[in-house]
Amino acid sequence: MRNIEHLPAIDINELLIKDSPATVMVRVSGSSMEGVGICAGDYLVVDKGLAPTHGNIVIKDGDIALIAENPDYPPIEFKLAKSWKYGAS
């Protein structure tokens, strides 16, 4: 049996989360964002408290146009029946 070097524990929350009460994790479905490395089955850490700026990937409510980062997918426009808001990543 090999000797395994034990490294100190890593706190994922400390590394990825700045505002714990405003942060959620979502699982990705579909392939429309593959152009930016977001693939089906991935998990995203989303901070609902961040203000979106140009170039952010945003999950938002209301009238939405999803602009895919995969040229095989046209923009999708829709309205949500229930109002909710996430944030930017």
C-alpha positions as CSV (number, residue, x, y, z in Angstrom):
1,M,0.0,0.0,0.0
2,R,1.3,3.5,-0.9
3,N,1.9,6.2,1.6
4,I,-0.7,8.9,0.9
5,E,0.2,12.5,1.8
6,H,-2.7,14.0,3.8
7,L,-3.3,17.6,2.9
8,P,-5.2,20.1,5.1
9,A,-8.9,20.2,4.6
10,I,-10.3,22.7,2.2
11,D,-13.5,24.7,3.0
12,I,-15.4,25.0,-0.3
13,N,-17.7,27.6,1.3
14,E,-14.8,29.8,2.2
15,L,-13.4,29.5,-1.3
16,L,-16.6,30.1,-3.3
17,I,-19.1,32.0,-1.2
18,K,-18.8,35.6,-0.3
19,D,-22.3,36.2,1.0
20,S,-23.7,33.0,2.4
21,P,-27.3,34.1,2.9
22,A,-27.6,35.3,-0.7
23,T,-25.9,32.3,-2.3
24,V,-27.6,29.3,-3.9
25,M,-26.3,26.4,-5.9
26,V,-28.2,25.4,-9.1
27,R,-27.7,22.5,-11.5
28,V,-27.4,23.1,-15.2
29,S,-29.5,21.3,-17.8
30,G,-29.1,21.6,-21.5
31,S,-26.1,22.6,-23.7
32,S,-26.9,26.2,-24.6
33,M,-24.1,27.7,-22.5
34,E,-21.3,25.2,-23.6
35,G,-19.5,28.1,-25.4
36,V,-18.5,29.5,-22.0
37,G,-17.8,26.1,-20.4
38,I,-21.1,25.6,-18.6
39,C,-22.3,22.1,-19.4
40,A,-25.3,19.9,-18.6
41,G,-24.9,18.5,-15.1
42,D,-22.6,21.3,-13.9
43,Y,-23.4,23.0,-10.6
44,L,-23.2,26.8,-10.5
45,V,-22.7,28.9,-7.3
46,V,-25.0,31.9,-7.7
47,D,-24.8,35.0,-5.6
48,K,-28.2,36.6,-5.5
49,G,-26.8,39.8,-4.0
50,L,-24.5,40.7,-6.9
51,A,-25.5,43.5,-9.3
52,P,-25.1,42.2,-12.9
53,T,-22.8,44.1,-15.2
54,H,-22.0,43.7,-18.9
55,G,-20.5,40.3,-19.6
56,N,-22.0,38.5,-16.5
57,I,-24.0,35.4,-16.7
58,V,-27.3,36.3,-15.1
59,I,-30.3,34.3,-13.8
60,K,-33.2,36.7,-13.6
61,D,-37.0,37.1,-13.6
62,G,-39.5,39.0,-15.7
63,D,-39.2,39.3,-19.5
64,I,-36.1,37.3,-20.3
65,A,-34.0,36.7,-23.4
66,L,-31.5,33.9,-22.9
67,I,-28.6,34.4,-25.2
68,A,-26.9,31.1,-25.7
69,E,-23.1,30.7,-25.8
70,N,-23.5,27.9,-28.4
71,P,-24.2,28.9,-32.0
72,D,-26.5,26.0,-32.4
73,Y,-29.1,27.7,-30.2
74,P,-31.1,30.9,-31.1
75,P,-32.1,33.4,-28.4
76,I,-35.0,32.3,-26.3
77,E,-37.5,34.9,-25.1
78,F,-40.2,34.1,-22.4
79,K,-42.0,35.4,-19.3
80,L,-42.0,33.7,-16.0
81,A,-45.3,33.0,-14.3
82,K,-43.9,33.7,-10.9
83,S,-41.5,36.5,-10.0
84,W,-38.1,35.5,-8.7
85,K,-34.6,36.7,-9.0
86,Y,-31.2,35.2,-8.6
87,G,-28.0,37.0,-9.4
88,A,-24.8,37.0,-11.4
89,S,-21.9,34.6,-11.5
